[in-house]
Each structure stands twice: as C-alpha cells, then as structure tokens.
Amino acid sequence: MTILIALIAVAAFTILGLIYFANAPTAQVAGSIRVAGPVALALVGVVLSLAGRIGAGAPLIMMALAWFGRQRQVVNRRRSTGQRSTVRSAWLEMMLDHDTGDMNGLVLVGPFEGRELDDMSEDELRNLAEDLADDRESAELLEAYLDRRMPGWRDDADPDVGARKAGPHDTGTVTEQEAYKILGLEPGATASQIRQAHRSLMQRVHPDLGGNAFLAQRVNEARDVLLRNHADRDP
C-alpha cells in the first residue's frame, strides 16, 4: 500500500510538472528544473527504498542531495555582484572584492614596482613594509593585506615598522572618479546604490570589525562625495 501511494505521488508530480513546463516562461522553467531534478531523483530513491531495494534507493537519495547542493552553489555564484573596490596610495593600488573580502594589490613604485602582492613571497612583503614605513597611507593598506594573508606577521615584525596611528588621515579631496572606484560602482549609480555599496564595504573594512582605519576613511569619503554630487544635481 505504501509503495502504491508513493508511485501515485511520483505520477502526480510528473503530470503537474509537465503542465507547468508547458505554460511557464523559459527563465522560470530553467529555475524549476534545478529544483525538480533533485526532487524527482529523491522520489525515485524513496520508492525503491520502500520496495525493499534500499541498496539502489539510498544512493539515489544521496545523489539527489548532492545535486541539490551543487545547484545552490551555482545560484549563489550567479548572485555574486562581482563588485571590486580600488584604493590608491603613493605606493600601492589595492583591490578589495566585495563578495569574498579578498584583497590584492599592485606596487606602483620602488624596488617591487609592477609586482602584485599575491605573487610576492612573505620575505618580499616584509621588505616592502620596511620600504614604505614612512608613508602612513601605503603602510596601512599593506597591513590590511598582510592581516588577511599572514595573520601572525605582526608577532615577528620590527616594532618600528608599520603605520603611525596618531589621528585621522589627511587624504585630500577624493575625486568623483576615485569615489566610484573606491565603492566599486559605475558612474551614474543611484543614491540607493551608493549607500548600499557603502554599507557592504564598511562590513569588510571597519576597524571595529577587524578592518582598517585608512580604508574605512576612504570609503566614507567616497560615499560623501557621491551623495553630495547627487544632492547638487537635484533641482
């Protein structure tokens, strides 16, 4: 009796699915298949298990769960914004991925000019830290990167190497073009998009959340510049 009920459920599910696919838009059909496929496979596994063929049914159920998990990963990747912020100092151009929080940077001057931080060894990064110790902004950018890549680097660092922490940075005026790059936005972004990008970034760079004071200050300045420009354009 239980097997009969399960077979009726599978048949009903199949019929309803065919009716839905015949009338739904293509985009909805594609999304539904991502869910219906694992569900159908799981139902077959359940029917086989109830019929006493657990050796065949259980693997199908496991496959359905794995399939569903992979589909969710694909969807999450597609939902990724792909936004990336760029912050420049005298020595470095630093890039921050909004989705993952990963950082990388390009050395603009000095012995390591043209090198990406991800391609440099730990010893080279320590030498770079010594080179730019007198440039507070560049030093803090590099420290933010090192905190992610080499969490224990401060334990072995020379205490005289690093950014000076006294007071806020005098970063100068952020241009509108720089502000868009800092927030990872395209020119013409709406005020709502600016605020959303700012909130998202502050969750990555705020000092109280393990971020960096210089990055947080630049993000705040970028938001203020763009919102002020929006206000100036409004009638």
N, C-alpha and C positions, 0 to 999 in steps of 0.2 A: 504493500500500500504506500509506504513512504517513497519507494522508488517511483511509483506511478505519479505521485504528486510532484516529485522533482522533475520528471520528464515533461509533465504538463506545464510546469513553470518555465522550463527551457523553451518549449514550443511557443508559449505565450510571449516570452521575452523576444524570441526571434521574429514573430509576427509583428509585434509592436515596433521593433527596430526597423523592419523593412518599411512599414508605413511612415515612420519618422523620416528615414533617409530619402524616401520618395518625395517628401514635401519640404524638407528643411533646406535652407541656404547652404552653399558649398562650405563656407567657413565653419558653420555650426556642425555640419556632417564630419568635417575633419576633427574638430574638437571632441565630438561624441565618440568617434572611433577609438580615440586614445583611451577612453574610459570603458567603452563597450567591449573592446577586445579582451582586456584582462578579466572583466566580469564574466564574459562568456566562457573563457577558458577555465575560470574558477568553478563555474556551474557544472561544466563537464566533469571536472575533478571531483566535485561533491557527489554527482550522480554515480560515478564509477565507485567511489568510496562506499556509498550506501548500498551498492550492488555487491559489495564484498570484495571488490578489486582495489583494495587500498594501495597495493603496490603500484598501480597505474594512476589512481586518482590523486594520491598525495603529491607526487612530483608535479602534476598539472597545477595543483593549487599553489605550490611553491613557485612555479614558473609564472603564474598569474601575478603573484605578489611582487616578484622581481620585475616583471614587465611594467606593472603599475608604478613601481618606484622609479624606473628609468624614465617613464613618461613625465613624471613630476619634475625630475631633474631637467629634462628638456624644456618644459614650460617655464621653469624658474630661470633658466639661462636666457630664454627669449624675452622674459620680462625685464631682464637686466637693462638699465638705462644706457650703459656704455659711456657715461659721462666721465670726463677726466679733467682735473684742475691742474693748472700750471702756475707756479710761483717762481719768480726770478729774483736773484740777488746778484751781487757783483761777481761771485764765483760760480754760482750754481743755477741751473734751471731744474726745478723739482716738479715731478708729476705725481699726482695722487688719484688713484682710481676710486670713484665714489662708491662702487658696489662692494669691493673687497677690502678697501683701505690699504692696498698695496702701494708702495712708493718706489720710485726710481728717479734718478737724476742724471743730468749731463753736466760735466765740468766745463766751464766756459773759459777759464784762464789758468795759467800756472803749468807746472810740470805734467799734470794729468789732463791737460786741455783736450777736449773731444772724447774723453772716456765716459762711459756710462757707469754709474755706481754699481749696478748689478754685475758688471764684468770685472770689477776690481776686487783684489784679494783683501783680506782683513788687514794685513800689514799696510797695504797701499792706502786703505781708508784711514788708518791711524795716522799715516804720514800726511794725508790730505787734511785731517783735522788739525794737525800742528801748523800746516801752511796757512790756514785761514782762521786761526785762533783770534787774530786781531780784528776780524770782520764779524761783528756780532750776528748780523742777519744770516750770513752764509754759515756761520758756525752752528746756529740754532737749526737751520734747515738740515745740515748734515747730521746733527744729533738726533733729530726726529727720525731720520732714515736709519741711523745706527741702532736706535732703541728698538726698531722693528726687526732688523736683520741680525743684530748681535746684542741681545738683551743684557748681557753681563759685561759689556765693553767698558762701562764706567769704573768697574772694580779694578781694572788693570791700567786705566788711563792716568796720565800725568795730571795731577790736580790743577796745574796751571793751564792745561789745555781745555778749551771749552768756551762757551759763550758767557759773556758777562751779563748778570741778571738784573742789574740796577735799573729800575724804571722802565716805562714803555719805550718802544722803538720809535725813532723818528724816521719813518719810512718814506716821507714825502707824499706828494699827491699821486694817488692811483688814477691812471687814465681810464677812460671808458673801455678802451680795447683791452687793457690789462684786467679790468674788473670782470669782463666776460670770461677771459681765460681762467682767472682765479676761481670763478664759480662754475666753470665748465659749461657755460651756456653759449648759445649762438646770439649774435646781435639781433635785437628786436624782441628778446624774451619779455614776457609779461611780468608785471609786478608780482603776481602769484608764483610764477616760476622762479623768480629771483629769491623770494622768501623761502620757497621750498628747498631750493639748492643750498641756501644759507643754513637752514636748519639741519639738512642732511650732512653738510660738511662739518658743522660745529660738533656733531656727534662723533666725528672722527678726530678733530684737531683740538678740541677744547682742553686746556691744561688739566682741568679737574677730572677729565675722563682719560687721562694718560696721553694727551696730545701735546701740542707745542704752542707756546705763547706767541711766537712770531707768526706762525701760520694762522692762528686764531685772529690775531690783529689784522692780518691782510684780508682774511675772509670777511671780517666785519667792515673793513674799509671798502671792499668791493661792493658789498650789499648797499652801503650808504651812498656810494657814488651812483650806482644804477638806479636806486629808488629816488634819489634826488633829481636825476636827469628825467625820470618818468614824471615827477611832480612838475618840473619846469616845462615839460611838453604839454601837460594838461591845460585846457583853456580855463 
